[in-house]
Amino acid sequence: MIQPSPLTDITRYEVSVLPADDINRRYFTLYVEKTRRGKWVVTDGHGGYDRDGNWTPGLTSGIEYADVEDALALARRLAPNVTVNGHTATDAYHRTQAERQ
């Protein structure tokens, strides 16, 4: 009997200026996710982003990219300015990472 080989597929990337072990990372992280159509969207888990960085509520509301590198480039551009309760990801980085140095 032939055993099928396990398949591996990357379907999500995390993009953040905060390191993985930072307590605030989950709040200041963007996700580049593969859709069922094989395209890529940039989301924060609650809404999607268009090419200009405008956020729209709804998990399927982002602009779809055929190339993952284009979606990652947008997420990298937006990541430092992700804002939660008036604080940007860069603010959070300086607040939490200064304590480590």
C-alpha positions in Angstrom: 0.0 0.0 0.0 1.3 3.4 -1.0 1.6 5.9 1.9 0.8 9.5 0.9 3.4 12.1 1.6 2.4 15.0 4.0 1.9 18.3 2.2 3.1 21.6 3.6 1.7 24.9 2.5 2.5 28.4 3.9 -0.8 30.2 4.4 0.1 33.0 6.8 3.0 35.3 7.7 3.2 37.6 10.7 4.7 41.1 10.3 5.5 43.2 13.4 8.3 45.6 14.6 8.0 43.8 18.0 10.0 40.7 18.7 8.2 37.4 19.1 8.5 37.4 22.9 7.2 40.9 23.4 4.0 41.0 25.5 2.4 43.5 23.1 3.3 41.8 19.9 -0.2 40.2 19.3 -1.8 43.6 19.4 0.6 45.2 17.0 1.0 42.5 14.4 -0.3 42.4 10.8 -0.9 39.1 9.0 -0.4 38.3 5.3 -2.8 35.5 4.7 -3.5 33.3 1.7 -7.1 33.3 0.5 -9.0 30.3 -0.8 -8.4 31.7 -4.3 -4.7 31.5 -3.8 -4.2 35.3 -3.5 -2.8 37.2 -0.5 -4.3 39.8 1.8 -3.0 42.0 4.6 -5.1 42.0 7.7 -4.9 42.7 11.4 -7.3 39.9 12.2 -10.3 42.3 12.2 -10.1 44.0 8.9 -8.1 44.3 5.7 -5.9 47.0 4.2 -5.8 48.4 0.7 -2.7 49.6 -1.3 -2.8 53.0 0.4 -2.9 51.5 3.9 -6.6 52.3 4.5 -8.3 49.8 6.8 -11.7 48.4 6.2 -13.6 46.2 8.7 -14.2 42.6 7.8 -11.7 39.7 7.4 -12.2 39.5 3.6 -12.1 43.2 2.9 -8.4 43.6 2.0 -7.0 44.0 -1.5 -5.9 40.7 -2.9 -2.4 40.4 -4.3 -1.3 37.6 -6.7 2.3 37.9 -5.4 3.0 37.3 -1.7 6.0 39.7 -1.9 3.7 42.6 -2.8 1.5 41.8 0.2 4.5 41.5 2.5 5.9 44.8 1.3 2.6 46.5 2.2 2.6 44.9 5.6 6.2 45.9 6.3 5.4 49.4 5.3 2.4 49.6 7.6 3.8 47.6 10.6 5.6 50.5 12.4 2.4 52.6 12.4 -0.2 50.0 13.5 -2.1 51.9 16.2 -3.8 50.5 19.3 -5.4 52.9 21.8 -3.5 55.8 20.4 -0.1 54.1 20.6 1.8 53.0 17.5 3.8 49.8 17.2 6.9 51.9 17.2 5.8 53.5 20.5 5.3 50.1 21.9 8.7 49.0 20.7 10.5 51.9 22.3 8.6 51.4 25.5 9.2 47.7 25.9 12.6 47.3 24.2 14.3 50.1 26.0 13.7 48.1 29.2 15.8 45.2 27.7 18.8 47.3 26.9 
